[in-house]
Amino acid sequence: RSTLMRSSAASDVYKRQWGSFTILDIQPESLTIKIILRPGNELKYHSHEHRDEVWTVLSGTGYTIVDDVRREVKSGDVITLPLGCRHTIHATSELQVIEVQTGAILDADDKIRY
């Protein structure tokens, strides 16, 4: 695990240019995060070698791009992101998402950017 994951406690909030994220729960093979994306912002297009992710949209609107396929998203939508797939999410309004990462290795450095 990376330093961020080892030293983080649930409810720690991390501010980023695109918005913020809050670590909600840390388990040996899962990590749960709440992401808030400001309107017009997005996560970098990326993939992971060691983990799967599931995004659940809590509120707002936007779109995902998963392996070059665009999909509009809104509250209640669930996006499954298997290990190795390229993915991003873009907020058209403030977008709140729960991200659950699962895998034997949950490292913040497990990110390939495109």
C-alpha positions, -999 to +999 in steps of 0.1 A: +000+000+000+011+035-007+018+061+021-015+078+014-035+046+020-014+035+050-015+069+068-051+078+060-080+075+083-117+072+074-132+107+069-099+124+058-107+149+031-083+155+002-087+186-020-077+185-056-080+209-086-110+189-098-128+187-065-122+165-035-123+130-021-130+115+013-118+081+024-148+064+040-135+029+048-102+010+045-102-028+046-074-053+037-088-058+001-112-029-003-111+009-002-142+031-003-140+067-013-165+095-018-155+117-048-169+151-054-162+165-089-169+202-096-189+210-127-167+209-159-140+188-142-129+152-147-106+126-135-076+118-158-082+089-183-064+060-167-064+023-158-052+001-130-031-031-131-040-044-097-076-034-088-112-034-099-134-004-092-172+003-090-185+038-092-220+046-078-234+080-087-250+096-057-260+129-072-254+151-102-249+145-139-220+138-162-205+111-184-180+083-182-156+071-209-147+034-204-124+019-230-133+048-254-171+044-250-190+074-237-220+070-214-242+096-198-245+091-160-269+104-133-279+096-097-284+059-092-261+047-120-235+021-113-204+017-134-183-014-131-146-009-140-127-042-143-089-043-139-071-030-169-100-010-185-093+027-194-117+050-176-126+086-167-156+105-154-166+141-163-190+163-143-215+184-161-230+194-128-215+188-093-211+150-093-209+129-061-197+094-066-189+065-043-158+045-055-152+011-042-117-004-050-112-041-046-080-062-050-051-077-032-030-045-039-046-011-033-019+014-041-024+050-051+005+045-075-014+018-094-025+042-121-015+043-157-024+077-173-033+081-210 
